Amino acid sequence: MEQWQGLLLYVLVFFAVFYLLIILPKHKQDKKHRQLMESLKPHDKVVTIGGICGEIKKVKEETIILKVLDNTELEVLKKAVAYKQE
C-alpha cells in the first residue's frame, strides 16, 4: 500500500510543477495580451508579430488599419499586435 501512496505523491507533485511552470504563466501572458488588444486606439504606435511597425489609423472589431508609410495602409488582425511602441 505504501508504494501506491509514494507513486501518487510523485504524480501529484509532477502535475503541480507542470501547472506552475507551464499553465499558469501562459494564462498570465494571455490575459496581458487580451488587455493590450482591448486598449488599442487610433494614433497608437505598434509592432506586429511579423515585425511591421506602424501607427493605428482605425480600430475595428477584429482588425486594425495600420498606417506604415505615408500612402500605405494595412489591415491586420488585432491578435497580430505584439506590443505598443513608446
Backbone torsions as a table, in degrees:
resi	resn	phi	psi	omega
1	MET	NA	-33.7	-178.4
2	GLU	-68.5	-28.7	177.8
3	GLN	-63.7	-40.5	179.4
4	TRP	-66.1	-38.4	179.6
5	GLN	-66.0	-40.9	177.7
6	GLY	-64.2	-42.9	178.2
7	LEU	-63.7	-43.0	178.5
8	LEU	-61.6	-40.3	178.5
9	LEU	-62.2	-44.5	178.5
10	TYR	-62.1	-41.6	179.5
11	VAL	-64.2	-44.1	179.3
12	LEU	-63.9	-42.0	178.2
13	VAL	-64.1	-41.2	178.4
14	PHE	-59.1	-47.5	-179.1
15	PHE	-67.4	-34.5	177.6
16	ALA	-65.1	-44.8	179.0
17	VAL	-65.5	-42.1	177.8
18	PHE	-58.2	-45.3	-179.8
19	TYR	-63.4	-46.3	-176.4
20	LEU	-68.7	-34.2	-175.4
21	LEU	-92.3	-23.5	-174.4
22	ILE	-119.0	-54.0	-172.0
23	ILE	-74.3	-48.1	-177.3
24	LEU	-60.6	-48.1	177.6
25	PRO	-61.9	-35.1	178.7
26	LYS	-65.1	-40.3	177.4
27	HIS	-63.1	-41.4	178.8
28	LYS	-64.2	-42.0	179.2
29	GLN	-64.7	-42.3	178.7
30	ASP	-62.9	-41.2	179.6
31	LYS	-64.0	-42.5	179.9
32	LYS	-63.9	-39.8	179.9
33	HIS	-69.5	-37.8	176.3
34	ARG	-61.9	-41.2	178.2
35	GLN	-63.8	-38.9	177.5
36	LEU	-61.9	-47.1	-178.8
37	MET	-62.5	-37.1	179.8
38	GLU	-72.2	-24.8	-176.0
39	SER	-90.4	-2.4	-178.6
40	LEU	-66.1	134.5	179.4
41	LYS	-146.2	161.9	179.3
42	PRO	-55.7	145.3	179.4
43	HIS	79.6	-0.3	171.7
44	ASP	-73.0	139.6	174.7
45	LYS	-97.2	128.0	-174.8
46	VAL	-132.8	164.6	173.5
47	VAL	-125.0	132.6	179.3
48	THR	-86.7	169.9	178.5
49	ILE	-66.9	-17.3	175.9
50	GLY	-87.8	-1.7	178.2
51	GLY	90.1	9.8	179.3
52	ILE	-83.0	125.9	179.2
53	CYS	-102.5	141.2	177.9
54	GLY	-174.1	179.3	-179.9
55	GLU	-111.7	135.5	-179.5
56	ILE	-72.0	126.1	177.2
57	LYS	-95.9	-40.9	-177.4
58	LYS	-147.8	142.7	178.0
59	VAL	-111.6	124.6	175.6
60	LYS	-107.9	-175.5	-176.9
61	GLU	-62.1	-50.5	-176.6
62	GLU	-112.5	-12.8	-175.0
63	THR	-131.5	170.4	172.7
64	ILE	-131.9	151.8	172.3
65	ILE	-97.1	119.6	-174.1
66	LEU	-110.1	122.4	177.1
67	LYS	-90.1	114.8	-177.2
68	VAL	-102.7	-30.7	174.2
69	LEU	-137.1	179.0	-177.8
70	ASP	-54.6	-45.0	-176.5
71	ASN	-114.9	20.0	-176.3
72	THR	-123.8	123.1	176.8
73	GLU	-126.7	143.7	177.9
74	LEU	-125.2	143.7	172.3
75	GLU	-102.3	118.9	-178.8
76	VAL	-126.8	155.6	176.0
77	LEU	-67.4	144.9	175.4
78	LYS	-59.1	-34.3	-179.6
79	LYS	-62.0	-21.3	-177.3
80	ALA	-82.0	-5.4	179.2
81	VAL	-78.4	121.8	-179.8
82	ALA	-84.0	-46.5	-179.7
83	TYR	-165.3	165.5	175.1
84	LYS	-89.9	143.4	173.9
85	GLN	-86.9	145.7	178.2
86	GLU	-92.0	NA	NA
